[in-house]
C-alpha cells in the first residue's frame, strides 16, 4: 500500500496548505463561520454534497442496505439526490439566506431565537446541537481510525492523532472558507473516484445492466421473502436520510454562506448530480455484493453472523487493483473529513456564537469571538478524540440517536419559520421539544434497528404540533415579522 501512503501524504499536505491560506482571509467571525457569505455555486454545492456523505455511506450503509435491500437500496440514492440535495436548495436556500441576513444571524439557534423573538430558545437549541453532534463527530473519527489501521497498518491511536492534527490545522486556521475549498477538492476526488469504482466493478461482471440483472437474481436466492425489508422500512430510511437533512444545522449553514441568490439554481443542479453519482455508486457497490459473494463467502464473524461493515471493504480489497484501491480509500477519507469538519464547525459554534456574546477588543478593534471559535473548535476535536480513543459505549447510542434528534428538533420550527407568519414562539418550543422527546422515546421503544422509523416519526409529528400550538398562543410582533420577511 505504498502508493496509498503517497496519495495520503499529498492529500494531507494540500489540506494543510489551504488551511494556512484560508487564515489570511479570515478576520471576522462572519469570515470564520460563513466565509464572508462570498461563495459561488460550485463551491457551495459541492460543500453541501461532501457534508452530506461520509464514510458511513460507503462502508456501513452500502454494505448493510446493499445486502439486505438489494437493488431497493438505490431508492435511497434517488431520494438523497432529488429531495435531500436538489429540492433542499430550491425550497430552502433563497428564503434562508434572505431571512438570516434580515435578522443578522449566523447559526440555527441564533436564527430561531431572533425569528420567533424567543429569548431562551438559543441556549436550548445550542445545547441540543452540541450534545448530539459531538458523538456523531466522534463516530467519524473512530471510523477513520479503523480505516487507517486496517489499510495502512498504522496503529489506531496514531491514526486518530494524525486525523485530529490535520483536521485541526485546516479547520482552526481557515474556518469555513478553508472547509469550503477543501470540500471542493475532496468533492472532485469523491465524484471521479465513485465513477471509476462503478465502472471497474461493472466491467468485471459484464457491464452495469448485466450486473443489475445478476444482482436481482442472486438477491432472490440469498434473501428469503420473509427477511426482505417491508415498504415502510425502505420508505422510512429514504425519508430519514433525504428529508431529514433539511433540519440538520451543518447542512442548512451552506445556504447562509452563498454569494447571492443567483447561484441557487445552479447549485441545486450541481448538488443533485453530485449526490446522484455518490449515492448510486455507493449503493450499487453494496448491492453488487450479491454477485461477488454467496451465502458462504460473505464476511461473517465466528458465530456465523454476517458482518455488514466488512462487506464493501472485503469486496474492494479483493477486486480492485492497488492504485484504484488507494484512490477509493482517498475517496472514503475525503467523504469523512468533509463531514467531520462541518460537524466540528457547527457544534463549536453552538457555544462560541450562540452562548458566548461577541467581544470587540477596544485596543485592536478585532473580534475576539474568532479566537474563541478557534479555541472551541480545538476543544471539540480533542473531546472527540478522547471519546473515540476510549470508545465510550454510551456514545454508540447517542450517535444512533443524533440524526433523528437534531433533525426532529429543528426541521419543523426552521422550515415553517421560512414560510409562515403565524407560527409562534410557543409553537417553536413545542416543536423542538416534541421532536427531541419522540426520537428518544421511540428509539428505545422500537429498538436501534428501527431507528429510521423512529426518526421519521420524530421529524413528521412536529409539523402538526407547531401549527396546532401556534393556533392557541400569542403570535410574534408585527414589527419582527416585517423585518424577517422583508423582500420575501
Beta strands, then each sheet from edge to edge (+ up, - down):
end
